[in-house]
């Protein structure tokens, strides 16, 4: 419940305003002067509504004294010039007397809403290793994300997280789970794109012994494993239509049926999904079920790409650099001024993950105590506040060729061995995760080898 302080010397107006606000479920404190107002902890109020002209000090004296609490000024029509001066001094808005009740309530609610959206604090997250960290970012878009997480986490509803690859969708899912009523229950994370299409239903819903060729024993699915907790399905847009139909039944009826079984089992899960694709557009082309989309999209959280978070880039870079220095035992490395400018101006198509990789390269390649632009391997960067840079020097060109040869090696290795190796074996040989292998396939346009479809006796 928001707390509001009314500062008004006319008792009739003060009492009427108090009753109006209390009927709208606000907690209200009333005083008749600035001096009385200052006997309270002004910054702890969510809003201060003050008359401009008061006995003693004017209402504008509260603007600085109450910061960061917003001050809404009340004034008569004859004092419009004074109201404008109050806005210049930092008042959040003003209302003219006599004011319309509905208009005043709308103004108050708008101020409180904007304040709530701008005051979201980054949630604390514990990863699978038990390490605790905070989400990074102070820009307005991330403040909105933090507020959405805070409001949505306790509400036991499905959440759809939208965002480009590398923006931190799994971090948001973990924050939602850890601030929910299910925090002590398991969080099961699944990347739908990293599981072969022929196995996805078995992985999610389980199977009975003999359900298909190779099913030598019964297996519990990941949906059932998340019973009582949260199931996070990343890249939900890659889920095959058959699996979508099964997932829809889980959401509608709370039931699952293993492949090869005639029995159903009740499960209680909270579903969080994430995608970089437009699910509504996919539903129009028949690639995604529209009824499932509506079930998933009860609440939506949109993560901004890094290129739209100018004020956060260097803050994130400093934190990631510190971690990279610890991993590679190169303490004391710093970014040069030119490197910081490149980081600020680069468009970051790969988002935070690409930024992390660039800093990793910088830590490994830096010769002295400074990381220079060519150590980051970003190539030519068009600076927003300066003329376009000249052609890259020889070192930059050489580095580009080295980067290209690494990509060529990856492509050659995958195409040569994917007939004999599973995705897991390929990832292990390359020293990367299966999720990273899938992402590189997507970026380089390397299709995954199609395997024979296993019979589904469900």
N, C-alpha and C positions, 0 to 999 in steps of 0.2 A: 504494500500500500504506500503510495507516494505521500510525502509530508510536505505541506505547503504552509508558509508563514504569510499572514496578511498584516500589512502595516498601513493603517488608515485611522485618522483622528475622528472622523464622523462615525459615531456609534451605530447609527441606523444602517449606513452603507456596509460597515464592517460586519454586523450581525447577519445582514441579508446575504452577503458574499460567503460567509462561513456556512450558512445553511445550504446554499446552492452547491458548494463544493463537497460538503459532507454527504449530501444526497447522491453525489456521483462517486462515493466510496473513497474520498481522499481524507487523510488525517490532517486536521487544520489547527494551527496555533494563531492567535490574534493578539496584536499589540497596537498602541496608538501613536508611537513615535519611533524615530531611529534609535534614540537612547534606550528605549525598552527593548527594541529588537536586538541590540548589541549585548543584551544580557543572555541571549541564547547562542548556541553554537551555530552560527549562520550557515557555514559550509556544509552542515549535515542535512539541511533542507534540500528537497528536490527542486523546489521553486519558491521564489519570494515575489509576492504581488504587493507593490507599494504605491501609495499615492505620491504624486510628484511634490506637491506642496504640503508640508507638515509643520507643526510647531517645532521650533528648534532647527536641527539640521534637515536639509531637503532629502527626498527619497533617493536622489542620485548618489548620496553618500554611501548607500548600501551596495552599490555596484562593485566597488573594489573590496569593501569589507567582507562581502559574502562569497567572493570567488572561491571555487569554481561554480557555485550555485547560480543559476540564471535569475535575473531580476526582470519582472514584467511591470512596466510602469502604467499607472492610471492617471489620466489627465482630463481636464475639461476641454471642450472645443476651442475655448479662448486661449488655451496654452499650447497649441500645436507646435509653435516654434520651440518651446521648451522641451516638448516630447522628442522632437528631432535631435535636439542637443543631447538628450539622454541617450538616444540610440548611438550617437557618436562617442559617448563616454563608455558604451559597452552594454547598455540594456538590451535584452534579447528581443523585446518587442514592446508595443504600447497599446492600450485600449482607451477609447475616449468615453468619458461619462456624458450622459447616462448610457451604460453599455447594455447591449442585448444579451440575455442570459445564454442562449444557445451559441452565440458568437464567442462569448467569453470562454465557455467550456471547450469549444472547438480549438481556440487559441491555446488554452492551457494543455489540452491533450496533445496538440501538435508539438509544443515545446518539450513536454515530457518524453514523447516518443523519439524526437530527434536526439535528446540528451541520452536516452537509453541506448540508441543505436550507435552513438559516438563514444560510449563509455564501456564497451565490451572489453573484458580482460582475456588475454590469451589463456586457454585452458592448459592444465598440466596433464601430460600424457606419459604413461608407463609402457615401454615397448615389451616385446616378447622375452627379452633378456632381463627384464626387471629394472632397466635404466629409466630414470624419470627425466623428462625434458619438457620444454614449453614450445608451443607453436610460435613462430617468429613473424612479426609484422605489426606495424602500427598504422598503416594507411586506412583510409575510411572504408574501403572494400573489405579489408580483413576484420575491422571492428564490427562490421555488419555480420561477417561469418561467425565471430565469437559470440555475438548476441544470439544468433540463430541457434548455435550449439547449446548455449545456456538455456534457452527457452524450450528447445526441442528434445533435449536429452531426457528429462523426466517424463515426458509424454510418450507412452508406450505405443508409438505409431511407426509405420514404415517411412523411411527417409531415402530420397534419391539425391545423390551427390553428383553434380555436373561439373566438369572441369577438364582441361586438357591434360595430356599425359605429363606426369612430373610435377603437378601442382600440389600434391599432398592429400589425395582423396582418402588414402588409408589412414592417415593421421586424424582426419576429421571423424572417420568411422570409430577409431579407438577412443577419441574424446567423447563421442556420443555414448558409447558403451560404458566408459568409466565414470560418466556423470549420471548414468541411468540407475533405475532400481535393480537392474540386472548385473550390476558391476561385479558382484562376487561370483557370478556364473560365467561359463566359458564364452569367449569371443572366437568364433571360427571364421577365418579369412580364406576366401577362395577366389582365384583369378580364373574366370570362366574361359578366357582365351588361352590359358596355359594347359588346359586339359583337352586331350583329343576328343573330337565330337562323338566318337563311338563309345567313349568311356564316361562322358559327363553325367549321364543319368545314373550310372552305377555309383560314381563318386558321390553324387549329391544325395541319392535316395537309397543306396545300398542294394544288395542282391542276395538271393538265396543260392545255396549250393546247387550247381548244375543249371542255373538259369540261362547260361550261354557257354559256349566253348571257352574253356579256361577258368570258369568259375568253380574252382575246386573246393571252395569253402564259402560259407555265408559271410557277408560283410555288412557292417553298419555304415550307413551313409552319413555325410557331413551334416545334413539337415537334422538328423536324429542326434548326432553328437552335440549339436548346439541347443538341444532341448533345455529350456529354462533360461537360456542366455540369448546371445545375439549372433546372427549369421550375416557376414558381410560378403556380398558377391560383387567383386570388381569386374569391370568390363561386361556388365550384364547384357549389353547389346550383342555380344557374341554367343549368347545362349541359344542352342537350337530350338526350333518350334516345339518339338515333342517334350523337351525338358521344360519349356515355358508353360505348357499345359499342366504338367505335374506341379510346378511351382505355384501356379494359380490356385490349384486345389489346396495346397498347404495354406495359402493366405486366406482362402474363403472358408475352408472347413477345419483347418488345423490338423489335417490328416496326411499321412504318407503311406505309400505301399511299395515295398521293395520289389525290384524286378524279379519276376518268377514266383511271387507270392500272391495269395488270394486274400490275405489278411491286411487290414489297415491298422495303423497305430496313430494315436493322438500325440501331437507335439505342440509345445508352447515356445515359440521363438519370436524374437523381434528381427525383422529383416531390414538391413541397410544395403543399398545397392549404389553402384557408381558407374559412370560411363563418360566417355568423351564424345559420344555420338548423339544425334538428335533422335530420340526414341519415337517421338510423334511422327517424324518424317519416315522412319523405318516402318512404322505401323501402316502408313499409307501405301507403302510398296509391298506390304505383306511379309516383311522380314521380322516384325515384332508384333505380338498380340496387343491390340489396343486395350482390351479389358485388363490385361496384366499391367500395362503402363499406368492406367488409372489407379490400380491397387498399389503400385510402387510409389507413385507420386503424391502421397498424402502430404508430406512436407518435402521441400526442395531446398538444398543449399548449393549455391553457385560459387565455385572457387575462381577467383580472378587469375589470369595468367600473369607471369612475372613481369612481362613488358608493361602491364598496367599498374605496377606497384613500384614506381620510380623511387619513392622515399624509403622503400624497404630493402632494395637490392644490396646496398653497401652494408647495411646492418646484418643481413643474412650472410653476406660474403665474409664478414669478419668472424662470425661464429663458426661457419664451415671451415674457414682457413685455420682457425685455432684447433679444430678437431683433426684436420689433415696434418697439421704440424706435429701433433701428438702421435698420430699413427705412424708417421715416417721419422719420428725422432729428430725433427728439425725446428726446434724451438727458436723463437726470435725472428722468424721470417715476417716481412711486412710487404704490403702491396705498394708499388711506386705510385706517384701521383697520376702518371699516364695510364697505369693499369687500372686504377680506380675509375678513371674517366671512361676507359673502354668498358668496364663492367657496367657502369651507369648507362652507357649509350647503346650497348648491344641489345638486340631485340629478344634474345633468349627463346627461340622456338621450342627448345627442350625443357624450358622452365627451370625449377630449382634443381632438378637432377642434372641438367646440363651445366648449371653454375657450379655444382659440386664437382663434376668431372673436370671443369676448367681449372678450378683451384687445386685439385689433386695433381693435375699436370704441372701447374705452376710450382707447387712445393717440390716435386720431383726434379724439375728442370732448372730451377733457380740456381745461379752460380754463387752469388754472394748472400747478403742479408735482405735484398729487395727482389720482389717478383715483378718482372717487366712484362709489357704487353705480349711480346713474342713468346714468353714462357707459357702464357695462358692458351695459346693455340687457337684463338678465335678468328684469326684471319683479319682482313680489312674491316674496320668498323666505321660507319658513317656517323660522325659526331653531330649531335643536334644543334649545338651552340657554336660550331666552328665549321670552316670549309671542309669539304670532303677530303679525306687524306689522300696522299700520293700513293702510287702503286706500291705494293708490299716489297720490302727489301728481300735480298737473297735468302736470308735465314727464314723469313716468314714463308717464302715460296717453297723452300726445302721442307719445312714443317708440314705444309699443306700436302706435299707429295708423300711424306711419311704417314700422315693420317690416312691418305687415300690408299696406300699400300696395306695398312692394317685392315681397312674395310675390305679390300680385295682378298686379303688372306682369310678373313672371316667368311666371306661369300664362297670362296673356293673350298674351304674346309667343310662347310655345311653341305654344299651340293655334292661333294665327293663322298661324304660319310653318312649322310642321312638315310641311305638305303640299308646300311648295316647297323646303325646305332639308333637308340631311342632318343627322345628329346632330352631326357635326363642325362644320358651318357654324353651327348653332344655338349650340353651345358658344362658338365664336369670336365671334359677334355679342354674346353675353352676357358675354364676358370671363371664362369659366370653363373648366375642363377637362371632357372627356367624362364622366369618372368622377363629377365634381361634378354635372353635368347629370343623370346617371342617379340619383344619390342624392336630388337635389331632386325629381325625378319621383316617386320612391318615397315621400318624405315628404309631398308634396302630393297624391299619388294621381292623377297625370297619366299616363295610359297612353301608351306609345309607339305611333306609327302603324304598323299592320301593312303590310308590303310584300309584293308578290307573291313567292311561293317560287320560287327558281331551280331548274331541273331538275338533279338529281344523277345523273350517269351512272356513279358508282362501282359 
